[in-house]
Amino acid sequence: LAVRGKATHRDTRRLNEQLVLRTIYGRSPISRADVARLTGLTRTTVSDVVDGLLAEGLAEEVGVGPSTGGKAPILLRVPADARHLVGVDVDDDKISGVIVNLHGEIQRREAVPISGRDGERALADLDGLVDRLVAGAERPLLGVGVGTPGIVDTAGGVVRWAVSLDWRDVPLADRLRVRTGLPVSVVNDSQAAAMAEWTFGRHPGSQGMVVIKVGNGIGAGIVIGGQLYQGESSGAGEVGHSRVVPEGARCHCGSRGCLEVVASVRAAVARAGALSAVYPGSVLGSGPVTFESIVEATQAADPLAMRVAHDVALPLGRVLGTIVGVLDISDIVLIGPMTALGDPWLSVVTDEARRSALPILAQRTRIHIGHVGPDVVELGTAALLMNSELGLALAA
Ligand SMILES: [Zn+2]
């Protein structure tokens, strides 16, 4: 851990604290001597820093380890409930939030339905949900993390443009900071999800990861070497509005033929309607088609549903092939409602991605469904806050 330039005494102390905390968090239970050995800090510095962490409740003593000749060493760990965090996922149709501890365990949940595109209303609903979670917290809160669709300036905490909510230049972090008095971080939802899969998803051997969230919107988050790569204006991974069909149908972003128009949940429903005349025997022919009905029909291998799963998977697979070529990355993780289509969808995505990249690159890329589950965005915002507020590097 290099301290460059004119680091003040306070900077050094903070960096040492973060280094010690990170070591205890990642290696617990661990003795002060082992923390010193692993960090390269002196025994005295480690003891000083640990005293501070004990006083703040960020470390605790948990018995003694084996003696190596002298007195048996006291072991330390970071209590899971030393701090709690609020994590929020702003989605098309609902805002959900959780209180989570430092081990990523959910303590409490809240949700409120929203009707997309009423941006003001959604903001008020978000305020209310955050207020309820903060009021119900039973431990000191480290902060509030919010994942939202769209382009987010994470450094400034501003939602630059969220198409589905019609949010433009909304200073979300300031708004919630004033409201709660807590640190607030705002991040694109797919980027948050990527951090959650990286941190909590148990993908052994992974060097880097692209996580693609496929719902009504489509977005990606990129983790390289344990760090979220957000690009120069925080827009890295915004693949949903890449044009994949020249002169295709119009998209709500104003363009045409975007990936979201042909590969999203909404696209699947539209495709089922458009093809129903071609498959008169399909179980989907007998009523209004919903995405849930397509999922069910796919499980029964209904020919129309299988065709729909195939047709929405192809363009996504092609885009994944491009991503493999650009990033040469070991893991592509698919999450979001679309993954409910299961293998008939996943196998086409995978085959098409492999066909769309150089075989030497594509053969080592693993494409699979995410492990974290429905709280993935909330957990990702919490992981990012733990990183920014406590320096807990959560790399697997
Ligand atoms: Zn678009």
Residues whose N, C-alpha, C, O or C-beta is under 5 A from the ligand:
A	BS01	ZN	G240 H241 C251 C253 S255 C258
